[in-house]
Amino acid sequence: MFKSVFAATAALSISAGAAFAGPYVRVESNAGWVGDDYTGAVTELQIGYDGQIGDNSSWYVEAGPALVSADGEESEGEIAAEIGASVALSDNVGLYGELGILTTNQEFDELNTAGKLGIKYSF
């Protein structure tokens, strides 16, 4: 169940770039459904840091507690972390990627992992 909730979290999350480099706090909740069947949600409270790489790219790293609320089960506290980067390929096209982890039963020996890679076109 946790893997499907975490996969939904990775698929639904959207990372926004910051105008200034430095520390930040991010609160995000992602819910998942299979058809019309609600599967659960992961709510994260992240402390992060982002910065620039040259003129056209940026990076971020963030970590903190995550509340995993699978449908029909008791909510569990876990730890989540993400690292990501983006690069402008032109004025209208950008490439981005993220790698995330989520603990299972507050253990680090079996981590749920997810990644995303995408291209954004701005009009």
N, C-alpha and C positions, 0 to 999 in steps of 0.2 A: 504494500500500500504506500509506504513512504517513497519508494522510487517513482511511482506514478504521480504522486503529489509533487515531488521535487522536479520531475520532468515537466509537469504543467507549469510550475513556477518558472523554470528556465525558459520555457516557450513563451510565456506571457509577459515576462519582465521586460521593461524597456529602460535602457540606461540613458540618462540625459547628461550632457557635458556641462561643466561649470565654466563660468566666465573667468574666474580667478583660481589659480592653483592654491592648494592648501587643505586643511582639515575640514570635514563636514560630517553631518549626521543625516542618515537616510532611514525613513520608516516606509516599509512597503509590504503590502499584503497581496498575495496571489492565490486565487482559487481555481480549482479544476473541475471539469465536467467531462463525462463520457456520454455523448448524446445529451439527454436531459437528466442524467444521473449525476448529482453532485458527489465528488470524491473527497474533497477536503480543501484545506488552505494552509499556506505557510506564511506567517507574518514575521518579518525580520526588523530588527533595530540595529542598524549598522553604524559603526564609526569608521570613517574612511579618510583617505588622503588622495588627492589627484594632482597632476602636474602636466606640464607641456614637454614634448620632445621636439625640439626645433620649432619651426613656424607652422607646420601643418599636421601635427599629430599630438595626441595626449594619452595619458594612462591613468589608471586608478587602482587602488587596493582598498578593500573594506572587510570588516569582520564584526561579529557580534552575536547576540542571542537570537534564536528563531523559535517561534511557537508553532509546532506542527499539529494541526487539527484535522486528523483523518475522520471522514464521515462515520459516525457510529462508534467511534473510539474515544478514549480519554486523550486530551491534549497532552503533548510532551514537549519539554524544553530541550532544544538542541543548540548547536553552534553552527553558524554558517559563515562562509567567507567567499569573496569573489576577487578576481583580478581581471582587468580588461584594458583594452587600448583601442584607439581609433586613429585613422589617418585620412586626411582629405586627399583624394586622388585628383580632383579638379574643384572648381568653384561650386559645382552642383552634385558631385559624387563623392561619397565617403565610404570607407571600409571599416568595420568594427568587429571586435571579437571579445568573448568573455569565457572564463573558466571558473566554475563555482563548485564548492563542496558543502556538504551538510552531514553532520555526524548522525550516527544511528545509535539510539539508546545511550547517548552522551559518550560514546566510545569513538576513538580515532583509528581503530584497527580495520573497520569496514566503513569507508566513507561513501556516501552517495555523491556522485560527480555528474556534472552536466556542463555542456559547452554550447556556445552559440557563435555563429559567424554570419555576417550579413553585409549587404551593400545598401546604402541609403541614397536615394536620388531626391534632391530638393528642387522645387520649381521656382 
